[in-house]
Structures are given as structure tokens and as C-alpha cells.
Amino acid sequence: MAFTPAEQEAIAAHSAALGLSADVYIRQTAADRALSWQREQETFHAMAQRRGCTVDELVQRGTLTDNSL
């Protein structure tokens, strides 16, 4: 994976501020985002199941609101 110079600078600065190597920072960040996405998908699936619809039906415009969670 290739990062732009601006992305490389931002990664280097943020990872240094956190006291991590860039490789560890990238791995942890990717894992955090993937796990967050997975939890979100599981939540949508559970909500749709409770409402008797599909996830696609649940997230159609106007169906899912902030207070649904």
C-alpha cells in the first residue's frame, strides 16, 4: 500500500505522538476500524432482525434515525 507524502507525514506525526512505530500505528488503526465496522454491521443486523426486515431495508433513507440505536 502506498501513501501520499501528506499521508506519510500525518501517519508519522500521529504515531510519534502516540509513541508507536508507523507500522504498529497502521496495524492498530486498521484493526480498530475493521472491528468497529464489524460491530456496526452486527448491530444493524440485530436491529433489522428485531424489526423483521433486512439491513438494506433498515438503512434506507428515513428508516434509521439516531434514536433507533
HUPE-V227346 format. One line per field, one symbol per residue. ss: DSSP state (a for helix, b for strand, c for the rest). phi: phi as a letter, one per 40 degrees, with the letter a starting at -180 (. if undefined). burial: I if it has 9 or more other C-alpha atoms within 8 Angstrom, else O. A space follows every 50 residues. Layout:
BEGIN
ss->???
phi->???
burial->???
END
This chain:
BEGIN
ss->ccccaaaaaaaaaaaaaccccaaaaaaaaaaaaaaaaaaaaaaaaaaaaa acccaaaacccccccaaac
phi->.bbcdccdccccccccccgbccccdccccccccccccccccccdcccccc cgbccdcccddgcbbdccc
burial->OOOOOOOIOOIIOOIIOOOIOIOOIIOOOOOOOOOOOOOOOOOIIOIIIO OOIIIOIIIOOOOIOOOOO
END
